[in-house]
């Protein structure tokens, strides 16, 4: 009986780790873009979640997009 509950606990733990791992995976492009002051960080965040429904085909593209501009090169940072 103890092993049944232990196995159930392990299954729930594994499910939660996978669930939150997917959430963290899809936030990586947004976190990169936010750290680098990318002007389209919010769009990259939404696009990362859209890649969940496209079976992660576009996730690598969004990570590259998060690195597209050098740090501090966002809109509105030009010197007059």
N, C-alpha and C positions, 0 to 999 in steps of 0.2 A: 504494500500500500504506500509506503514511504517513497519507493522508487517511482510510482505513478505521479505523485505530486512533484517530486524532484524533476522528472522529465517534463512535466507541464511547465514548471518554472523556467527550465532551460529553454524550452520552445518560446515562451513569452519573451524571455530576455533576448534571444537571437532575433526574434521578430522586431523588437524595439530597436536593437542596434542597427539592423538593416534599414528600418524606416527612417531613423534619424540620420543614418549615413547617407541616404539618398537626399535628404534635405540639405545636409552640409555640402554634398557634391554639387548640387545645383546652385549653391550660393557662392562657390569659389570664383566664377567670373565677375560677379558683382563686387565681391570683396576686393579683388584685384583692381577693378575699375575705380572703386571708391577710394582706395588707398592712393591711386595715381591721379586723383581729381579729374577723371574722365568726364567730358561734358554729357555723355549719354549713359551714365551709370545706371539710371533707372530703367532705360530701355534694355540694357544688357541684363539687368536683373529679371525683367519679364521674359526676355528671350531665353535665359537659362531655364526657366520653368516651362517654356514652350518646348524646349528640347526633351523634356520628360515625356511628352506625348508623341514625339517623333523618334522615340527609342534612342535618344542621345546622339543622333547623327550629327547634329549641329553644335554640340557642346564644345568640341575642340575649336571650332570657328569662333565661338563666343569668348573662349579663353584668350585666343589671339586678339580679338577685338578689344578685350580689356587691357591688353598690352600695347595697343595701336599707337597711342600718343605718349610722348615722354612725360614724366611727372611735372605737373604745373603748367602744362600746355593746354589747359581747358579753355573754354570760351570765356571771354571777359578778362583775360590775364595779360592782354597786350598793353604795352607801355604807350601812352599817348605822345 
